[in-house]
């Protein structure tokens, strides 16, 4: 549950940075009346922590892909 919430927050933060890159408009700074305001700084910190938590999802996926595949011999029909 925590990882899913962190992933959602990370995606929202990424969308904000996409808007900053495309249109030079920071949605969070607009709502907080500036990027240095406490609310904006808090949101940026939450997005950063969420990104770190989301790294766990990446490593879980990589770990699942490393599972060894064991060949199972089928019994011959008699």
N, C-alpha and C positions, 0 to 999 in steps of 0.2 A: 504494500500500500504506500509506504514512504517513498519507495523508488519510483512508483508511477506518478505520485505527486511531484517529486523532484524532476522527473522527465517532463511533465507538463509545464512546470515553471521554467525549465531550461528552454523549452520550445518557445514559450512566450518571450523570454529574453532574447532568443535568437531572432525572432520576428521583429522585435524592437530594433535590434542592431541592423537588420535588413532594411528597415525603414530609414534608419540613420544613414546607411550607406547609399541608398537610392535617392532619398529626398532631402538629406541633411536636416531631418526633423526627429527629435528624440521625444517619443510619446511620454515616457516616464518623466522626463524633465518638464514637459509641458504641464502635466498634472500636478507636479510638485513645485511649480514656479521656480525651476532652476535645477541643474544637475548637482549642485552642492548642498541642496536642502536635505535635512535629515531623512525625510520620507524617501527621496530618490536614492540617497546613499544606502538606506536600509534595503530598498528593493534590489539595488545592484549587488549588495552582499548576499541576499537571499538567492539571487540568480547564480552567483558564483558558487555558493555552497551546494545548490541543486545540481550544478554542473559536475562538481566533485562526486556527489552521490551517484549521478548518472553514469560516471565512469565504471562503477561496479556492474552495471548492466552490460557494458561492453565486455568486461572481462568474464562475466558469467557466460555470455554467448560464445566467446572464444574457447572457454573451458569445455563447454558442451560439444563443440566441434572437434575437440581433440580426443574424444572417446574412441578407444580402439575398436575396430570392427573385427569380430571373431567369426570365422567361417564355421558353420555348423553343417556337418555331413548328414545328408538325408539317408535314412535306412533304405537299403535296397529291397525291392519287392521280391518275395519268394514265390 
